[in-house]
Amino acid sequence: MRYLCIGLVTEVLYVLDHLIVVEIIVDRDRLIGILG
C-alpha cells in the first residue's frame, strides 16, 4: 500500500513539475515578445 502512495505522489509531482516548466516557458516567450 505504501508503494502505491509513493507512486501516486511521484506522478503528481512529475505532472506539477511539467506544468510549472511549461508555464515558465510560456511566460518567458511572452516577456521576449514584449521586450523584443
N, C-alpha and C positions, 0 to 999 in steps of 0.2 A: 504493500500500500504506500509506503514511504517513497518508493521509487517512482510510483505514479505521480505523486505530488511534485517531486523534483522535476520530472519530465514536463509537467504542465507549467510549472514556474519558469523553467528554462525556455519553453516555447513562447510563453507570454513575453518574457524579457527580450527574446530574439525579435519578436514581432514589433515590440515597442521600440527597440533599438533601430530597426529598419525604418519605422515611420519617422523617428526623430532625424535620422540621416537624410531621408527624402525631404523632410521639411527644411532642413538646413540648406540642402542643395537648392531647393526652390527659392528660399529667402535670398540666398547668395545671388542667384540668377536675377532676381527682382532688383537687388541692390545694384548689380552690374548694369542692368538696364536703365536704372535711374541715373547712375553716375555717368554711364557711357553716353 
